Amino acid sequence: MEFFEKNGRSIGIAFLVFILVGSAMALYSYSNQKKEQEAQEKLATIEFGYSRYKQDVDSDKTKPDAKVAESVASQRSQLISQLRQFLDSHQKTIASRIASLYLSELLIADNQRTEAVEVLKKSNVGAKDLTSILVQKKLAALLSDNDQCEEALKIWNNISDLKAAKFASAEIKIMKSLCYQKMNDLAKAEQLLKEVKNDGSEASAAYVQHAERILKLIQFKKAAGS
């Protein structure tokens, strides 16, 4: 009793702080959930148009038609505008990261690769969920295509050890190996490809033959002295 008599005020203040912090966290969580729900609902309406666009793209590839091609270009322009507006209004949500993936694909199809990179960079907020990993994976691939391998490798190294990225481990190693080839570091490229080849996991099985083909090309280059 003596302890509570002497420290009652401090305990009371600490308890009040605990209640206030707990309430603030609950309100913050509720606010975030509401923000995410609103963003997902808004994105769903855009996704409907995106699905129709993809169907028309596939149709035009199967059976090229001038009118369909014109419609595809018009739909793409409209979707780019809609997704840009969406991203301006719904930042730092899972929905925004999904939207950035859609937008990057549309920009690439519209020959705006630099803009696609910038969209993904802006959406890359360092989260560790699946959508963030997909954004970073796409960003690194585009940077690699632009011969910005050092930047691409930093991104791949950041996500390669994450549990949520385990499904893409083999793919990431192959992409990293291609970058090392561009940088003329064939030893590191070979090491990564051998890791994929000898992995033995179900997730890596689909990439084993691809890794073997690239290994043969590297060995051919080394034998040719190039």
C-alpha positions in Angstrom: 0.0 0.0 0.0 2.8 2.4 0.9 4.2 2.0 -2.7 0.9 3.0 -4.2 0.5 5.9 -1.8 3.9 7.3 -2.8 3.6 6.5 -6.5 -0.1 6.7 -7.1 0.1 10.0 -9.1 2.9 8.7 -11.4 1.0 5.4 -11.9 -2.2 7.3 -12.7 -0.4 9.5 -15.3 1.3 6.5 -16.9 -2.1 4.7 -17.1 -3.6 7.8 -18.7 -0.8 8.0 -21.2 -1.3 4.3 -22.0 -5.0 4.9 -22.6 -4.4 7.9 -24.8 -1.7 6.2 -26.9 -3.9 3.2 -27.3 -6.8 5.3 -28.4 -4.7 7.3 -30.9 -3.3 4.0 -32.4 -6.8 2.6 -32.7 -8.0 5.8 -34.5 -4.9 5.8 -36.7 -5.5 2.2 -37.7 -9.2 2.8 -38.4 -8.3 5.9 -40.5 -5.8 3.9 -42.5 -8.3 1.0 -43.0 -10.9 3.5 -44.2 -8.4 5.2 -46.5 -7.4 1.9 -48.0 -11.0 0.8 -48.5 -11.9 4.0 -50.3 -8.8 3.7 -52.5 -9.6 0.0 -53.4 -13.2 0.9 -54.3 -12.0 3.7 -56.5 -9.4 1.6 -58.2 -11.9 -1.2 -58.9 -13.8 1.1 -61.3 -10.5 1.8 -63.1 -9.6 -1.9 -63.2 -12.8 -2.6 -65.1 -11.6 -0.3 -67.9 -8.1 -1.8 -67.7 -9.4 -5.3 -68.1 -11.4 -4.3 -71.2 -8.2 -2.6 -72.5 -6.2 -5.8 -72.0 -8.8 -7.8 -73.9 -8.7 -5.4 -76.8 -4.8 -5.5 -76.8 -4.9 -9.3 -77.0 -7.6 -9.2 -79.7 -5.5 -6.8 -81.8 -2.4 -9.0 -81.4 -4.4 -12.1 -82.6 -6.2 -10.4 -85.4 -4.8 -6.9 -86.2 -7.4 -4.3 -87.0 -7.0 -0.6 -87.5 -10.1 0.3 -85.6 -9.2 -1.9 -82.7 -5.7 -0.4 -82.6 -7.1 3.1 -82.6 -9.5 2.1 -79.8 -6.6 0.6 -77.8 -4.5 3.8 -78.1 -7.5 5.9 -77.0 -8.2 3.6 -74.0 -4.6 3.6 -73.0 -4.5 7.4 -73.0 -7.6 7.6 -70.9 -6.4 5.0 -68.4 -3.0 6.8 -68.0 -4.9 10.0 -67.2 -7.2 8.2 -64.7 -4.4 6.4 -63.0 -2.3 9.5 -62.6 -5.2 11.3 -61.0 -5.8 8.3 -58.7 -2.2 8.2 -57.6 -2.3 11.9 -56.8 -5.2 11.4 -54.5 -4.4 8.0 -52.9 -0.8 7.9 -52.0 0.9 5.4 -49.6 -1.8 2.7 -49.9 -1.7 -0.9 -51.2 -4.1 0.3 -54.0 -1.7 3.0 -55.0 1.1 0.4 -55.5 -1.2 -1.8 -57.6 -2.2 1.3 -59.6 1.5 2.2 -60.2 2.1 -1.3 -61.7 -0.9 -0.8 -64.1 0.3 2.7 -65.0 3.9 1.6 -65.6 2.7 -1.1 -68.0 0.6 1.5 -69.9 3.5 4.0 -70.1 5.8 1.3 -71.4 3.3 0.4 -74.1 3.1 4.1 -74.9 6.9 4.3 -75.2 7.3 6.3 -72.0 9.8 4.1 -70.2 11.4 7.0 -68.3 8.0 8.1 -66.9 7.3 4.5 -66.0 10.5 4.4 -63.9 9.5 7.6 -62.1 6.0 6.3 -61.3 7.4 3.2 -59.7 10.1 5.1 -57.8 7.4 7.4 -56.3 5.4 4.4 -55.3 8.4 2.6 -53.7 7.8 3.6 -50.1 9.9 0.8 -48.5 7.0 -1.3 -47.4 7.6 -5.1 -47.1 4.3 -6.5 -48.3 3.7 -8.3 -51.6 2.6 -5.3 -53.6 5.7 -3.3 -52.6 7.9 -6.2 -53.6 6.2 -6.4 -57.0 6.7 -2.6 -57.5 10.4 -2.9 -56.6 10.9 -6.0 -58.8 9.3 -4.1 -61.7 11.4 -1.0 -61.0 14.7 -3.0 -60.9 13.8 -4.7 -64.2 13.2 -1.4 -65.9 16.5 0.1 -64.5 18.3 -3.0 -65.7 16.8 -2.6 -69.2 18.1 1.0 -69.1 21.6 -0.3 -68.2 21.3 1.3 -64.7 22.5 -2.0 -63.2 24.1 -0.6 -60.0 20.8 0.9 -58.9 18.9 -2.2 -60.0 21.1 -4.5 -58.0 20.6 -2.3 -54.8 16.9 -2.8 -55.1 17.1 -6.6 -55.8 19.5 -7.0 -52.8 17.1 -5.1 -50.6 14.2 -7.4 -51.3 16.0 -10.7 -51.9 16.1 -11.6 -48.2 12.5 -10.7 -47.4 10.2 -13.6 -46.6 7.5 -12.1 -48.8 9.9 -12.2 -51.8 10.8 -15.9 -51.4 8.5 -16.8 -54.3 10.6 -14.7 -56.6 14.0 -15.7 -55.3 15.1 -17.6 -58.5 13.7 -14.9 -60.8 15.6 -12.2 -58.9 18.9 -14.2 -59.1 18.5 -14.6 -62.8 17.8 -10.9 -63.3 20.8 -10.1 -61.1 23.0 -12.4 -63.2 22.0 -10.6 -66.3 23.1 -7.3 -64.7 26.4 -8.8 -63.7 26.9 -9.9 -67.3 26.3 -6.3 -68.5 28.9 -5.2 -65.9 31.3 -7.9 -67.2 31.4 -9.7 -63.8 30.8 -13.2 -65.2 32.0 -14.9 -62.0 29.1 -13.4 -60.0 26.7 -14.1 -62.8 27.7 -17.8 -62.9 27.5 -18.1 -59.1 23.9 -16.8 -59.1 22.8 -19.1 -62.0 24.4 -22.1 -60.3 22.4 -21.3 -57.2 19.2 -21.4 -59.2 20.2 -24.6 -61.0 21.1 -26.4 -57.7 18.3 -24.9 -55.6 15.9 -27.9 -55.8 12.9 -26.0 -54.5 9.5 -26.1 -56.2 9.6 -22.3 -56.6 12.9 -22.5 -58.5 11.9 -25.4 -60.8 10.4 -23.2 -63.5 13.7 -21.2 -63.8 16.2 -24.1 -63.9 16.3 -24.5 -67.7 16.5 -20.8 -68.2 19.4 -20.6 -65.8 21.1 -23.5 -67.6 20.7 -21.7 -71.0 22.3 -18.5 -69.7 25.1 -20.5 -68.1 25.9 -22.1 -71.4 26.0 -18.7 -73.1 28.4 -17.4 -70.4 30.7 -20.4 -70.8 30.6 -19.9 -74.6 31.6 -16.2 -74.2 34.4 -17.2 -71.8 35.7 -19.8 -74.3 35.5 -17.3 -77.1 37.5 -14.8 -75.0 34.9 -12.0 -75.3 
